[in-house]
Amino acid sequence: MTDMTILLVDDSRVARMMTGAAIMRLRPTWRIVEAASGEEALSRAVDAPPDFVLMDVNMPGIGGMAAAEHLRQSYPDAAISLLTANIQDPIREQADRIGVGFLIKPLREEALVHFLESQRGPS
């Protein structure tokens, strides 16, 4: 897969930098679009429709779950996964209900590889 766009959403600049660096090592031809909030993610997605989305759950303003749900409706073919250290069953159940994946923070590179390889993104 080349020329894919991945939307990386986290209110932590350090987390975005670390995850972005891992993505660049694994998929150097992909475009990474960053956002620091759910609101910014929704806005950035209009300008750069995502093929893949990695979204932190706990952010100020529109949280990651609500933003992921909006993105799922707007970009039904995008591969979307939430990133969180909160591994409680209600969070997992809500992610399943809206049709998005779930990755545990801190994100290990093996988990990122699995997400990028197991998801097809749009055809």
Phi and psi restraints in degrees (range 20) as a CNS / XPLOR table:
assign (resid 1 and name C) (resid 2 and name N)
       (resid 2 and name CA) (resid 2 and name C) 1.0 -126.7 20.0 2
assign (resid 2 and name N) (resid 2 and name CA)
       (resid 2 and name C) (resid 3 and name N) 1.0 168.1 20.0 2
assign (resid 2 and name C) (resid 3 and name N)
       (resid 3 and name CA) (resid 3 and name C) 1.0 57.0 20.0 2
assign (resid 3 and name N) (resid 3 and name CA)
       (resid 3 and name C) (resid 4 and name N) 1.0 33.8 20.0 2
assign (resid 3 and name C) (resid 4 and name N)
       (resid 4 and name CA) (resid 4 and name C) 1.0 -90.0 20.0 2
assign (resid 4 and name N) (resid 4 and name CA)
       (resid 4 and name C) (resid 5 and name N) 1.0 154.4 20.0 2
assign (resid 4 and name C) (resid 5 and name N)
       (resid 5 and name CA) (resid 5 and name C) 1.0 -115.2 20.0 2
assign (resid 5 and name N) (resid 5 and name CA)
       (resid 5 and name C) (resid 6 and name N) 1.0 128.6 20.0 2
assign (resid 5 and name C) (resid 6 and name N)
       (resid 6 and name CA) (resid 6 and name C) 1.0 -117.4 20.0 2
assign (resid 6 and name N) (resid 6 and name CA)
       (resid 6 and name C) (resid 7 and name N) 1.0 127.2 20.0 2
assign (resid 6 and name C) (resid 7 and name N)
       (resid 7 and name CA) (resid 7 and name C) 1.0 -94.1 20.0 2
assign (resid 7 and name N) (resid 7 and name CA)
       (resid 7 and name C) (resid 8 and name N) 1.0 118.7 20.0 2
assign (resid 7 and name C) (resid 8 and name N)
       (resid 8 and name CA) (resid 8 and name C) 1.0 -110.5 20.0 2
assign (resid 8 and name N) (resid 8 and name CA)
       (resid 8 and name C) (resid 9 and name N) 1.0 114.4 20.0 2
assign (resid 8 and name C) (resid 9 and name N)
       (resid 9 and name CA) (resid 9 and name C) 1.0 -122.3 20.0 2
assign (resid 9 and name N) (resid 9 and name CA)
       (resid 9 and name C) (resid 10 and name N) 1.0 117.8 20.0 2
assign (resid 9 and name C) (resid 10 and name N)
       (resid 10 and name CA) (resid 10 and name C) 1.0 -161.3 20.0 2
assign (resid 10 and name N) (resid 10 and name CA)
       (resid 10 and name C) (resid 11 and name N) 1.0 137.0 20.0 2
assign (resid 10 and name C) (resid 11 and name N)
       (resid 11 and name CA) (resid 11 and name C) 1.0 -74.5 20.0 2
assign (resid 11 and name N) (resid 11 and name CA)
       (resid 11 and name C) (resid 12 and name N) 1.0 -11.6 20.0 2
assign (resid 11 and name C) (resid 12 and name N)
       (resid 12 and name CA) (resid 12 and name C) 1.0 -91.4 20.0 2
assign (resid 12 and name N) (resid 12 and name CA)
       (resid 12 and name C) (resid 13 and name N) 1.0 115.9 20.0 2
assign (resid 12 and name C) (resid 13 and name N)
       (resid 13 and name CA) (resid 13 and name C) 1.0 -61.1 20.0 2
assign (resid 13 and name N) (resid 13 and name CA)
       (resid 13 and name C) (resid 14 and name N) 1.0 -39.0 20.0 2
assign (resid 13 and name C) (resid 14 and name N)
       (resid 14 and name CA) (resid 14 and name C) 1.0 -63.1 20.0 2
assign (resid 14 and name N) (resid 14 and name CA)
       (resid 14 and name C) (resid 15 and name N) 1.0 -43.7 20.0 2
assign (resid 14 and name C) (resid 15 and name N)
       (resid 15 and name CA) (resid 15 and name C) 1.0 -62.0 20.0 2
assign (resid 15 and name N) (resid 15 and name CA)
       (resid 15 and name C) (resid 16 and name N) 1.0 -41.5 20.0 2
assign (resid 15 and name C) (resid 16 and name N)
       (resid 16 and name CA) (resid 16 and name C) 1.0 -63.5 20.0 2
assign (resid 16 and name N) (resid 16 and name CA)
       (resid 16 and name C) (resid 17 and name N) 1.0 -41.6 20.0 2
assign (resid 16 and name C) (resid 17 and name N)
       (resid 17 and name CA) (resid 17 and name C) 1.0 -63.8 20.0 2
assign (resid 17 and name N) (resid 17 and name CA)
       (resid 17 and name C) (resid 18 and name N) 1.0 -44.9 20.0 2
assign (resid 17 and name C) (resid 18 and name N)
       (resid 18 and name CA) (resid 18 and name C) 1.0 -66.9 20.0 2
assign (resid 18 and name N) (resid 18 and name CA)
       (resid 18 and name C) (resid 19 and name N) 1.0 -45.3 20.0 2
assign (resid 18 and name C) (resid 19 and name N)
       (resid 19 and name CA) (resid 19 and name C) 1.0 -67.5 20.0 2
assign (resid 19 and name N) (resid 19 and name CA)
       (resid 19 and name C) (resid 20 and name N) 1.0 -41.3 20.0 2
assign (resid 19 and name C) (resid 20 and name N)
       (resid 20 and name CA) (resid 20 and name C) 1.0 -60.5 20.0 2
assign (resid 20 and name N) (resid 20 and name CA)
       (resid 20 and name C) (resid 21 and name N) 1.0 -40.2 20.0 2
assign (resid 20 and name C) (resid 21 and name N)
       (resid 21 and name CA) (resid 21 and name C) 1.0 -64.3 20.0 2
assign (resid 21 and name N) (resid 21 and name CA)
       (resid 21 and name C) (resid 22 and name N) 1.0 -40.0 20.0 2
assign (resid 21 and name C) (resid 22 and name N)
       (resid 22 and name CA) (resid 22 and name C) 1.0 -65.3 20.0 2
assign (resid 22 and name N) (resid 22 and name CA)
       (resid 22 and name C) (resid 23 and name N) 1.0 -41.4 20.0 2
assign (resid 22 and name C) (resid 23 and name N)
       (resid 23 and name CA) (resid 23 and name C) 1.0 -62.9 20.0 2
assign (resid 23 and name N) (resid 23 and name CA)
       (resid 23 and name C) (resid 24 and name N) 1.0 -42.7 20.0 2
assign (resid 23 and name C) (resid 24 and name N)
       (resid 24 and name CA) (resid 24 and name C) 1.0 -63.5 20.0 2
assign (resid 24 and name N) (resid 24 and name CA)
       (resid 24 and name C) (resid 25 and name N) 1.0 -34.8 20.0 2
assign (resid 24 and name C) (resid 25 and name N)
       (resid 25 and name CA) (resid 25 and name C) 1.0 -66.9 20.0 2
assign (resid 25 and name N) (resid 25 and name CA)
       (resid 25 and name C) (resid 26 and name N) 1.0 -39.3 20.0 2
assign (resid 25 and name C) (resid 26 and name N)
       (resid 26 and name CA) (resid 26 and name C) 1.0 -84.2 20.0 2
assign (resid 26 and name N) (resid 26 and name CA)
       (resid 26 and name C) (resid 27 and name N) 1.0 -35.5 20.0 2
assign (resid 26 and name C) (resid 27 and name N)
       (resid 27 and name CA) (resid 27 and name C) 1.0 -137.2 20.0 2
assign (resid 27 and name N) (resid 27 and name CA)
       (resid 27 and name C) (resid 28 and name N) 1.0 72.4 20.0 2
assign (resid 27 and name C) (resid 28 and name N)
       (resid 28 and name CA) (resid 28 and name C) 1.0 -63.9 20.0 2
assign (resid 28 and name N) (resid 28 and name CA)
       (resid 28 and name C) (resid 29 and name N) 1.0 -18.1 20.0 2
assign (resid 28 and name C) (resid 29 and name N)
       (resid 29 and name CA) (resid 29 and name C) 1.0 -91.2 20.0 2
assign (resid 29 and name N) (resid 29 and name CA)
       (resid 29 and name C) (resid 30 and name N) 1.0 -6.0 20.0 2
assign (resid 29 and name C) (resid 30 and name N)
       (resid 30 and name CA) (resid 30 and name C) 1.0 -78.7 20.0 2
assign (resid 30 and name N) (resid 30 and name CA)
       (resid 30 and name C) (resid 31 and name N) 1.0 150.7 20.0 2
assign (resid 30 and name C) (resid 31 and name N)
       (resid 31 and name CA) (resid 31 and name C) 1.0 -91.5 20.0 2
assign (resid 31 and name N) (resid 31 and name CA)
       (resid 31 and name C) (resid 32 and name N) 1.0 127.5 20.0 2
assign (resid 31 and name C) (resid 32 and name N)
       (resid 32 and name CA) (resid 32 and name C) 1.0 -105.6 20.0 2
assign (resid 32 and name N) (resid 32 and name CA)
       (resid 32 and name C) (resid 33 and name N) 1.0 122.9 20.0 2
assign (resid 32 and name C) (resid 33 and name N)
       (resid 33 and name CA) (resid 33 and name C) 1.0 -110.9 20.0 2
assign (resid 33 and name N) (resid 33 and name CA)
       (resid 33 and name C) (resid 34 and name N) 1.0 124.4 20.0 2
assign (resid 33 and name C) (resid 34 and name N)
       (resid 34 and name CA) (resid 34 and name C) 1.0 -104.9 20.0 2
assign (resid 34 and name N) (resid 34 and name CA)
       (resid 34 and name C) (resid 35 and name N) 1.0 148.6 20.0 2
assign (resid 34 and name C) (resid 35 and name N)
       (resid 35 and name CA) (resid 35 and name C) 1.0 -143.8 20.0 2
assign (resid 35 and name N) (resid 35 and name CA)
       (resid 35 and name C) (resid 36 and name N) 1.0 147.1 20.0 2
assign (resid 35 and name C) (resid 36 and name N)
       (resid 36 and name CA) (resid 36 and name C) 1.0 -103.5 20.0 2
assign (resid 36 and name N) (resid 36 and name CA)
       (resid 36 and name C) (resid 37 and name N) 1.0 0.9 20.0 2
assign (resid 36 and name C) (resid 37 and name N)
       (resid 37 and name CA) (resid 37 and name C) 1.0 -155.5 20.0 2
assign (resid 37 and name N) (resid 37 and name CA)
       (resid 37 and name C) (resid 38 and name N) 1.0 166.1 20.0 2
assign (resid 37 and name C) (resid 38 and name N)
       (resid 38 and name CA) (resid 38 and name C) 1.0 -62.3 20.0 2
assign (resid 38 and name N) (resid 38 and name CA)
       (resid 38 and name C) (resid 39 and name N) 1.0 -41.1 20.0 2
assign (resid 38 and name C) (resid 39 and name N)
       (resid 39 and name CA) (resid 39 and name C) 1.0 -61.6 20.0 2
assign (resid 39 and name N) (resid 39 and name CA)
       (resid 39 and name C) (resid 40 and name N) 1.0 -45.7 20.0 2
assign (resid 39 and name C) (resid 40 and name N)
       (resid 40 and name CA) (resid 40 and name C) 1.0 -64.6 20.0 2
assign (resid 40 and name N) (resid 40 and name CA)
       (resid 40 and name C) (resid 41 and name N) 1.0 -36.5 20.0 2
assign (resid 40 and name C) (resid 41 and name N)
       (resid 41 and name CA) (resid 41 and name C) 1.0 -61.2 20.0 2
assign (resid 41 and name N) (resid 41 and name CA)
       (resid 41 and name C) (resid 42 and name N) 1.0 -44.8 20.0 2
assign (resid 41 and name C) (resid 42 and name N)
       (resid 42 and name CA) (resid 42 and name C) 1.0 -63.8 20.0 2
assign (resid 42 and name N) (resid 42 and name CA)
       (resid 42 and name C) (resid 43 and name N) 1.0 -39.6 20.0 2
assign (resid 42 and name C) (resid 43 and name N)
       (resid 43 and name CA) (resid 43 and name C) 1.0 -67.6 20.0 2
assign (resid 43 and name N) (resid 43 and name CA)
       (resid 43 and name C) (resid 44 and name N) 1.0 -46.1 20.0 2
assign (resid 43 and name C) (resid 44 and name N)
       (resid 44 and name CA) (resid 44 and name C) 1.0 -64.7 20.0 2
assign (resid 44 and name N) (resid 44 and name CA)
       (resid 44 and name C) (resid 45 and name N) 1.0 -33.6 20.0 2
assign (resid 44 and name C) (resid 45 and name N)
       (resid 45 and name CA) (resid 45 and name C) 1.0 -65.0 20.0 2
assign (resid 45 and name N) (resid 45 and name CA)
       (resid 45 and name C) (resid 46 and name N) 1.0 -30.2 20.0 2
assign (resid 45 and name C) (resid 46 and name N)
       (resid 46 and name CA) (resid 46 and name C) 1.0 -64.4 20.0 2
assign (resid 46 and name N) (resid 46 and name CA)
       (resid 46 and name C) (resid 47 and name N) 1.0 -42.3 20.0 2
assign (resid 46 and name C) (resid 47 and name N)
       (resid 47 and name CA) (resid 47 and name C) 1.0 -78.5 20.0 2
assign (resid 47 and name N) (resid 47 and name CA)
       (resid 47 and name C) (resid 48 and name N) 1.0 -27.9 20.0 2
assign (resid 47 and name C) (resid 48 and name N)
       (resid 48 and name CA) (resid 48 and name C) 1.0 -139.4 20.0 2
assign (resid 48 and name N) (resid 48 and name CA)
       (resid 48 and name C) (resid 49 and name N) 1.0 80.8 20.0 2
assign (resid 48 and name C) (resid 49 and name N)
       (resid 49 and name CA) (resid 49 and name C) 1.0 -53.5 20.0 2
assign (resid 49 and name N) (resid 49 and name CA)
       (resid 49 and name C) (resid 50 and name N) 1.0 126.0 20.0 2
assign (resid 49 and name C) (resid 50 and name N)
       (resid 50 and name CA) (resid 50 and name C) 1.0 -82.7 20.0 2
assign (resid 50 and name N) (resid 50 and name CA)
       (resid 50 and name C) (resid 51 and name N) 1.0 145.0 20.0 2
assign (resid 50 and name C) (resid 51 and name N)
       (resid 51 and name CA) (resid 51 and name C) 1.0 -91.5 20.0 2
assign (resid 51 and name N) (resid 51 and name CA)
       (resid 51 and name C) (resid 52 and name N) 1.0 -32.5 20.0 2
assign (resid 51 and name C) (resid 52 and name N)
       (resid 52 and name CA) (resid 52 and name C) 1.0 -134.2 20.0 2
assign (resid 52 and name N) (resid 52 and name CA)
       (resid 52 and name C) (resid 53 and name N) 1.0 147.5 20.0 2
assign (resid 52 and name C) (resid 53 and name N)
       (resid 53 and name CA) (resid 53 and name C) 1.0 -136.2 20.0 2
assign (resid 53 and name N) (resid 53 and name CA)
       (resid 53 and name C) (resid 54 and name N) 1.0 130.0 20.0 2
assign (resid 53 and name C) (resid 54 and name N)
       (resid 54 and name CA) (resid 54 and name C) 1.0 -116.2 20.0 2
assign (resid 54 and name N) (resid 54 and name CA)
       (resid 54 and name C) (resid 55 and name N) 1.0 118.9 20.0 2
assign (resid 54 and name C) (resid 55 and name N)
       (resid 55 and name CA) (resid 55 and name C) 1.0 -128.5 20.0 2
assign (resid 55 and name N) (resid 55 and name CA)
       (resid 55 and name C) (resid 56 and name N) 1.0 122.1 20.0 2
assign (resid 55 and name C) (resid 56 and name N)
       (resid 56 and name CA) (resid 56 and name C) 1.0 -64.8 20.0 2
assign (resid 56 and name N) (resid 56 and name CA)
       (resid 56 and name C) (resid 57 and name N) 1.0 145.9 20.0 2
assign (resid 56 and name C) (resid 57 and name N)
       (resid 57 and name CA) (resid 57 and name C) 1.0 -82.2 20.0 2
assign (resid 57 and name N) (resid 57 and name CA)
       (resid 57 and name C) (resid 58 and name N) 1.0 -49.8 20.0 2
assign (resid 57 and name C) (resid 58 and name N)
       (resid 58 and name CA) (resid 58 and name C) 1.0 -93.5 20.0 2
assign (resid 58 and name N) (resid 58 and name CA)
       (resid 58 and name C) (resid 59 and name N) 1.0 102.4 20.0 2
assign (resid 58 and name C) (resid 59 and name N)
       (resid 59 and name CA) (resid 59 and name C) 1.0 -140.3 20.0 2
assign (resid 59 and name N) (resid 59 and name CA)
       (resid 59 and name C) (resid 60 and name N) 1.0 153.7 20.0 2
assign (resid 59 and name C) (resid 60 and name N)
       (resid 60 and name CA) (resid 60 and name C) 1.0 -67.1 20.0 2
assign (resid 60 and name N) (resid 60 and name CA)
       (resid 60 and name C) (resid 61 and name N) 1.0 157.8 20.0 2
assign (resid 60 and name C) (resid 61 and name N)
       (resid 61 and name CA) (resid 61 and name C) 1.0 74.4 20.0 2
assign (resid 61 and name N) (resid 61 and name CA)
       (resid 61 and name C) (resid 62 and name N) 1.0 -138.9 20.0 2
assign (resid 61 and name C) (resid 62 and name N)
       (resid 62 and name CA) (resid 62 and name C) 1.0 -65.8 20.0 2
assign (resid 62 and name N) (resid 62 and name CA)
       (resid 62 and name C) (resid 63 and name N) 1.0 118.1 20.0 2
assign (resid 62 and name C) (resid 63 and name N)
       (resid 63 and name CA) (resid 63 and name C) 1.0 -71.3 20.0 2
assign (resid 63 and name N) (resid 63 and name CA)
       (resid 63 and name C) (resid 64 and name N) 1.0 170.0 20.0 2
assign (resid 63 and name C) (resid 64 and name N)
       (resid 64 and name CA) (resid 64 and name C) 1.0 -62.8 20.0 2
assign (resid 64 and name N) (resid 64 and name CA)
       (resid 64 and name C) (resid 65 and name N) 1.0 -36.4 20.0 2
assign (resid 64 and name C) (resid 65 and name N)
       (resid 65 and name CA) (resid 65 and name C) 1.0 -64.0 20.0 2
assign (resid 65 and name N) (resid 65 and name CA)
       (resid 65 and name C) (resid 66 and name N) 1.0 -47.7 20.0 2
assign (resid 65 and name C) (resid 66 and name N)
       (resid 66 and name CA) (resid 66 and name C) 1.0 -65.0 20.0 2
assign (resid 66 and name N) (resid 66 and name CA)
       (resid 66 and name C) (resid 67 and name N) 1.0 -42.6 20.0 2
assign (resid 66 and name C) (resid 67 and name N)
       (resid 67 and name CA) (resid 67 and name C) 1.0 -64.5 20.0 2
assign (resid 67 and name N) (resid 67 and name CA)
       (resid 67 and name C) (resid 68 and name N) 1.0 -40.4 20.0 2
assign (resid 67 and name C) (resid 68 and name N)
       (resid 68 and name CA) (resid 68 and name C) 1.0 -62.9 20.0 2
assign (resid 68 and name N) (resid 68 and name CA)
       (resid 68 and name C) (resid 69 and name N) 1.0 -38.3 20.0 2
assign (resid 68 and name C) (resid 69 and name N)
       (resid 69 and name CA) (resid 69 and name C) 1.0 -64.4 20.0 2
assign (resid 69 and name N) (resid 69 and name CA)
       (resid 69 and name C) (resid 70 and name N) 1.0 -42.3 20.0 2
assign (resid 69 and name C) (resid 70 and name N)
       (resid 70 and name CA) (resid 70 and name C) 1.0 -62.4 20.0 2
assign (resid 70 and name N) (resid 70 and name CA)
       (resid 70 and name C) (resid 71 and name N) 1.0 -44.7 20.0 2
assign (resid 70 and name C) (resid 71 and name N)
       (resid 71 and name CA) (resid 71 and name C) 1.0 -64.6 20.0 2
assign (resid 71 and name N) (resid 71 and name CA)
       (resid 71 and name C) (resid 72 and name N) 1.0 -38.4 20.0 2
assign (resid 71 and name C) (resid 72 and name N)
       (resid 72 and name CA) (resid 72 and name C) 1.0 -59.8 20.0 2
assign (resid 72 and name N) (resid 72 and name CA)
       (resid 72 and name C) (resid 73 and name N) 1.0 -42.0 20.0 2
assign (resid 72 and name C) (resid 73 and name N)
       (resid 73 and name CA) (resid 73 and name C) 1.0 -68.5 20.0 2
assign (resid 73 and name N) (resid 73 and name CA)
       (resid 73 and name C) (resid 74 and name N) 1.0 -39.8 20.0 2
assign (resid 73 and name C) (resid 74 and name N)
       (resid 74 and name CA) (resid 74 and name C) 1.0 -80.3 20.0 2
assign (resid 74 and name N) (resid 74 and name CA)
       (resid 74 and name C) (resid 75 and name N) 1.0 -30.2 20.0 2
assign (resid 74 and name C) (resid 75 and name N)
       (resid 75 and name CA) (resid 75 and name C) 1.0 -130.9 20.0 2
assign (resid 75 and name N) (resid 75 and name CA)
       (resid 75 and name C) (resid 76 and name N) 1.0 71.2 20.0 2
assign (resid 75 and name C) (resid 76 and name N)
       (resid 76 and name CA) (resid 76 and name C) 1.0 -62.3 20.0 2
assign (resid 76 and name N) (resid 76 and name CA)
       (resid 76 and name C) (resid 77 and name N) 1.0 -21.4 20.0 2
assign (resid 76 and name C) (resid 77 and name N)
       (resid 77 and name CA) (resid 77 and name C) 1.0 -91.3 20.0 2
assign (resid 77 and name N) (resid 77 and name CA)
       (resid 77 and name C) (resid 78 and name N) 1.0 -8.0 20.0 2
assign (resid 77 and name C) (resid 78 and name N)
       (resid 78 and name CA) (resid 78 and name C) 1.0 -70.9 20.0 2
assign (resid 78 and name N) (resid 78 and name CA)
       (resid 78 and name C) (resid 79 and name N) 1.0 144.2 20.0 2
assign (resid 78 and name C) (resid 79 and name N)
       (resid 79 and name CA) (resid 79 and name C) 1.0 -86.2 20.0 2
assign (resid 79 and name N) (resid 79 and name CA)
       (resid 79 and name C) (resid 80 and name N) 1.0 116.6 20.0 2
assign (resid 79 and name C) (resid 80 and name N)
       (resid 80 and name CA) (resid 80 and name C) 1.0 -120.4 20.0 2
assign (resid 80 and name N) (resid 80 and name CA)
       (resid 80 and name C) (resid 81 and name N) 1.0 132.7 20.0 2
assign (resid 80 and name C) (resid 81 and name N)
       (resid 81 and name CA) (resid 81 and name C) 1.0 -136.4 20.0 2
assign (resid 81 and name N) (resid 81 and name CA)
       (resid 81 and name C) (resid 82 and name N) 1.0 137.0 20.0 2
assign (resid 81 and name C) (resid 82 and name N)
       (resid 82 and name CA) (resid 82 and name C) 1.0 -83.7 20.0 2
assign (resid 82 and name N) (resid 82 and name CA)
       (resid 82 and name C) (resid 83 and name N) 1.0 147.1 20.0 2
assign (resid 82 and name C) (resid 83 and name N)
       (resid 83 and name CA) (resid 83 and name C) 1.0 -116.7 20.0 2
assign (resid 83 and name N) (resid 83 and name CA)
       (resid 83 and name C) (resid 84 and name N) 1.0 124.2 20.0 2
assign (resid 83 and name C) (resid 84 and name N)
       (resid 84 and name CA) (resid 84 and name C) 1.0 -159.6 20.0 2
assign (resid 84 and name N) (resid 84 and name CA)
       (resid 84 and name C) (resid 85 and name N) 1.0 153.4 20.0 2
assign (resid 84 and name C) (resid 85 and name N)
       (resid 85 and name CA) (resid 85 and name C) 1.0 -90.1 20.0 2
assign (resid 85 and name N) (resid 85 and name CA)
       (resid 85 and name C) (resid 86 and name N) 1.0 -10.3 20.0 2
assign (resid 85 and name C) (resid 86 and name N)
       (resid 86 and name CA) (resid 86 and name C) 1.0 -84.6 20.0 2
assign (resid 86 and name N) (resid 86 and name CA)
       (resid 86 and name C) (resid 87 and name N) 1.0 100.5 20.0 2
assign (resid 86 and name C) (resid 87 and name N)
       (resid 87 and name CA) (resid 87 and name C) 1.0 -103.0 20.0 2
assign (resid 87 and name N) (resid 87 and name CA)
       (resid 87 and name C) (resid 88 and name N) 1.0 26.9 20.0 2
assign (resid 87 and name C) (resid 88 and name N)
       (resid 88 and name CA) (resid 88 and name C) 1.0 -68.8 20.0 2
assign (resid 88 and name N) (resid 88 and name CA)
       (resid 88 and name C) (resid 89 and name N) 1.0 146.9 20.0 2
assign (resid 88 and name C) (resid 89 and name N)
       (resid 89 and name CA) (resid 89 and name C) 1.0 -55.1 20.0 2
assign (resid 89 and name N) (resid 89 and name CA)
       (resid 89 and name C) (resid 90 and name N) 1.0 -41.6 20.0 2
assign (resid 89 and name C) (resid 90 and name N)
       (resid 90 and name CA) (resid 90 and name C) 1.0 -59.1 20.0 2
assign (resid 90 and name N) (resid 90 and name CA)
       (resid 90 and name C) (resid 91 and name N) 1.0 -34.1 20.0 2
assign (resid 90 and name C) (resid 91 and name N)
       (resid 91 and name CA) (resid 91 and name C) 1.0 -67.7 20.0 2
assign (resid 91 and name N) (resid 91 and name CA)
       (resid 91 and name C) (resid 92 and name N) 1.0 -45.7 20.0 2
assign (resid 91 and name C) (resid 92 and name N)
       (resid 92 and name CA) (resid 92 and name C) 1.0 -61.0 20.0 2
assign (resid 92 and name N) (resid 92 and name CA)
       (resid 92 and name C) (resid 93 and name N) 1.0 -43.3 20.0 2
assign (resid 92 and name C) (resid 93 and name N)
       (resid 93 and name CA) (resid 93 and name C) 1.0 -63.5 20.0 2
assign (resid 93 and name N) (resid 93 and name CA)
       (resid 93 and name C) (resid 94 and name N) 1.0 -41.3 20.0 2
assign (resid 93 and name C) (resid 94 and name N)
       (resid 94 and name CA) (resid 94 and name C) 1.0 -65.6 20.0 2
assign (resid 94 and name N) (resid 94 and name CA)
       (resid 94 and name C) (resid 95 and name N) 1.0 -40.1 20.0 2
assign (resid 94 and name C) (resid 95 and name N)
       (resid 95 and name CA) (resid 95 and name C) 1.0 -61.0 20.0 2
assign (resid 95 and name N) (resid 95 and name CA)
       (resid 95 and name C) (resid 96 and name N) 1.0 -44.0 20.0 2
assign (resid 95 and name C) (resid 96 and name N)
       (resid 96 and name CA) (resid 96 and name C) 1.0 -61.3 20.0 2
assign (resid 96 and name N) (resid 96 and name CA)
       (resid 96 and name C) (resid 97 and name N) 1.0 -41.8 20.0 2
assign (resid 96 and name C) (resid 97 and name N)
       (resid 97 and name CA) (resid 97 and name C) 1.0 -61.8 20.0 2
assign (resid 97 and name N) (resid 97 and name CA)
       (resid 97 and name C) (resid 98 and name N) 1.0 -39.1 20.0 2
assign (resid 97 and name C) (resid 98 and name N)
       (resid 98 and name CA) (resid 98 and name C) 1.0 -90.8 20.0 2
assign (resid 98 and name N) (resid 98 and name CA)
       (resid 98 and name C) (resid 99 and name N) 1.0 -2.4 20.0 2
assign (resid 98 and name C) (resid 99 and name N)
       (resid 99 and name CA) (resid 99 and name C) 1.0 81.7 20.0 2
assign (resid 99 and name N) (resid 99 and name CA)
       (resid 99 and name C) (resid 100 and name N) 1.0 37.7 20.0 2
assign (resid 99 and name C) (resid 100 and name N)
       (resid 100 and name CA) (resid 100 and name C) 1.0 -123.8 20.0 2
assign (resid 100 and name N) (resid 100 and name CA)
       (resid 100 and name C) (resid 101 and name N) 1.0 157.5 20.0 2
assign (resid 100 and name C) (resid 101 and name N)
       (resid 101 and name CA) (resid 101 and name C) 1.0 -80.3 20.0 2
assign (resid 101 and name N) (resid 101 and name CA)
       (resid 101 and name C) (resid 102 and name N) 1.0 -177.3 20.0 2
assign (resid 101 and name C) (resid 102 and name N)
       (resid 102 and name CA) (resid 102 and name C) 1.0 -148.0 20.0 2
assign (resid 102 and name N) (resid 102 and name CA)
       (resid 102 and name C) (resid 103 and name N) 1.0 119.2 20.0 2
assign (resid 102 and name C) (resid 103 and name N)
       (resid 103 and name CA) (resid 103 and name C) 1.0 -122.3 20.0 2
assign (resid 103 and name N) (resid 103 and name CA)
       (resid 103 and name C) (resid 104 and name N) 1.0 142.8 20.0 2
assign (resid 103 and name C) (resid 104 and name N)
       (resid 104 and name CA) (resid 104 and name C) 1.0 -91.7 20.0 2
assign (resid 104 and name N) (resid 104 and name CA)
       (resid 104 and name C) (resid 105 and name N) 1.0 135.6 20.0 2
assign (resid 104 and name C) (resid 105 and name N)
       (resid 105 and name CA) (resid 105 and name C) 1.0 -89.3 20.0 2
assign (resid 105 and name N) (resid 105 and name CA)
       (resid 105 and name C) (resid 106 and name N) 1.0 147.1 20.0 2
assign (resid 105 and name C) (resid 106 and name N)
       (resid 106 and name CA) (resid 106 and name C) 1.0 -68.8 20.0 2
assign (resid 106 and name N) (resid 106 and name CA)
       (resid 106 and name C) (resid 107 and name N) 1.0 140.1 20.0 2
assign (resid 106 and name C) (resid 107 and name N)
       (resid 107 and name CA) (resid 107 and name C) 1.0 -72.5 20.0 2
assign (resid 107 and name N) (resid 107 and name CA)
       (resid 107 and name C) (resid 108 and name N) 1.0 119.7 20.0 2
assign (resid 107 and name C) (resid 108 and name N)
       (resid 108 and name CA) (resid 108 and name C) 1.0 -85.4 20.0 2
assign (resid 108 and name N) (resid 108 and name CA)
       (resid 108 and name C) (resid 109 and name N) 1.0 146.2 20.0 2
assign (resid 108 and name C) (resid 109 and name N)
       (resid 109 and name CA) (resid 109 and name C) 1.0 -59.7 20.0 2
assign (resid 109 and name N) (resid 109 and name CA)
       (resid 109 and name C) (resid 110 and name N) 1.0 -34.6 20.0 2
assign (resid 109 and name C) (resid 110 and name N)
       (resid 110 and name CA) (resid 110 and name C) 1.0 -61.8 20.0 2
assign (resid 110 and name N) (resid 110 and name CA)
       (resid 110 and name C) (resid 111 and name N) 1.0 -39.6 20.0 2
assign (resid 110 and name C) (resid 111 and name N)
       (resid 111 and name CA) (resid 111 and name C) 1.0 -67.9 20.0 2
assign (resid 111 and name N) (resid 111 and name CA)
       (resid 111 and name C) (resid 112 and name N) 1.0 -38.3 20.0 2
assign (resid 111 and name C) (resid 112 and name N)
       (resid 112 and name CA) (resid 112 and name C) 1.0 -64.0 20.0 2
assign (resid 112 and name N) (resid 112 and name CA)
       (resid 112 and name C) (resid 113 and name N) 1.0 -44.6 20.0 2
assign (resid 112 and name C) (resid 113 and name N)
       (resid 113 and name CA) (resid 113 and name C) 1.0 -57.9 20.0 2
assign (resid 113 and name N) (resid 113 and name CA)
       (resid 113 and name C) (resid 114 and name N) 1.0 -46.4 20.0 2
assign (resid 113 and name C) (resid 114 and name N)
       (resid 114 and name CA) (resid 114 and name C) 1.0 -60.2 20.0 2
assign (resid 114 and name N) (resid 114 and name CA)
       (resid 114 and name C) (resid 115 and name N) 1.0 -44.4 20.0 2
assign (resid 114 and name C) (resid 115 and name N)
       (resid 115 and name CA) (resid 115 and name C) 1.0 -61.2 20.0 2
assign (resid 115 and name N) (resid 115 and name CA)
       (resid 115 and name C) (resid 116 and name N) 1.0 -48.0 20.0 2
assign (resid 115 and name C) (resid 116 and name N)
       (resid 116 and name CA) (resid 116 and name C) 1.0 -67.1 20.0 2
assign (resid 116 and name N) (resid 116 and name CA)
       (resid 116 and name C) (resid 117 and name N) 1.0 -33.2 20.0 2
assign (resid 116 and name C) (resid 117 and name N)
       (resid 117 and name CA) (resid 117 and name C) 1.0 -87.3 20.0 2
assign (resid 117 and name N) (resid 117 and name CA)
       (resid 117 and name C) (resid 118 and name N) 1.0 -28.2 20.0 2
assign (resid 117 and name C) (resid 118 and name N)
       (resid 118 and name CA) (resid 118 and name C) 1.0 -87.2 20.0 2
assign (resid 118 and name N) (resid 118 and name CA)
       (resid 118 and name C) (resid 119 and name N) 1.0 -16.2 20.0 2
assign (resid 118 and name C) (resid 119 and name N)
       (resid 119 and name CA) (resid 119 and name C) 1.0 -100.6 20.0 2
assign (resid 119 and name N) (resid 119 and name CA)
       (resid 119 and name C) (resid 120 and name N) 1.0 136.5 20.0 2
assign (resid 119 and name C) (resid 120 and name N)
       (resid 120 and name CA) (resid 120 and name C) 1.0 -88.2 20.0 2
assign (resid 120 and name N) (resid 120 and name CA)
       (resid 120 and name C) (resid 121 and name N) 1.0 -28.2 20.0 2
assign (resid 120 and name C) (resid 121 and name N)
       (resid 121 and name CA) (resid 121 and name C) 1.0 69.9 20.0 2
assign (resid 121 and name N) (resid 121 and name CA)
       (resid 121 and name C) (resid 122 and name N) 1.0 -171.5 20.0 2
assign (resid 121 and name C) (resid 122 and name N)
       (resid 122 and name CA) (resid 122 and name C) 1.0 -65.6 20.0 2
assign (resid 122 and name N) (resid 122 and name CA)
       (resid 122 and name C) (resid 123 and name N) 1.0 150.7 20.0 2
